Amino acid sequence: MNFVTVAPPVLAALNVTAATLITTGFVLIRNNRRRAHRYCMISALMVSTIFMVIYLYYHSIVGNIPFAGSGVIRPVYFSLLASHVILAAVLFPLALFTAGLALTGRTIRHRRVAVWTYPVWLYVSVSGVIIYLMAFHIYTG
């Protein structure tokens, strides 16, 4: 078992963990459990940062992974992949900015920005898992 074979499922697990944490954090804040929300969201940010470090290192080693699917699924896959990559690039600074607002006590502005951050973060996490399943389990060469 080497890093190249272990990294993709680990990355998928980190995405599932991030999605679970941010969804839990959303539910917690809706129930006015601020401290638990804060811990959940800091944990989600840490998990996503670990994801990004592993992801960048993995792709620096293996480069791009060719998609083995054919036919109508190819444009579906690449549309999903494109939206995932674009939103992931936006998400990292957006999540840091959102967290910074909360950590510095700018709660009202934090709420206004978090309304955008949450669905983007959730989409990136869930679409990452779907891309992993499509590329490594459903459409394998």
Beta strands, then each sheet from edge to edge (+ up, - down):
end
